[in-house]
Amino acid sequence: MRTLNIDISDLEYEKFGLNADKFSFSEFLDMVSREISRQTLKKSVELAERYGLSNMTMDEISAEVKAVRNNAANR
């Protein structure tokens, strides 16, 4: 097994909710993946609000998805 050392700021340490100094690589990947997912969701919500998509009903969303799928199928 190899050891990989990574320098991380105190701010990043807190941001990722780290609570130990040693992790397996898979644990580290899980933590980073969760943070990336959180950031992506936050950005998606911001964009939806900016462009008025956050007010769409489920029927409107379904219609948009159907239209995109039909357009892709017809290409």
RALIN-V357894 format. One record per pair of residues at least 4 apart in sequence whose ideal C-beta (glycine too) atoms are under 7 Angstrom apart, sorted by the first residue. I is the first residue (numbers start at 1). J is the second residue. Records with the same first field share a line. If there is no record, write none. Layout:
I->J + J
This chain:
8->12 + 13
9->13
10->14
11->15
12->16
13->18
16->31 + 35
23->27 + 28
25->29
26->30
27->31
28->32
29->33
30->34
31->35
32->36
33->37
34->38
35->39
36->40
37->41
38->42
39->43
40->44
41->45
42->46
43->47
44->48
45->49
46->50
47->51
48->53 + 54
49->54
56->60 + 61
58->62
59->63
60->64
61->65
62->66
63->67
64->68
65->69
66->70
67->71
68->72
69->73
70->74
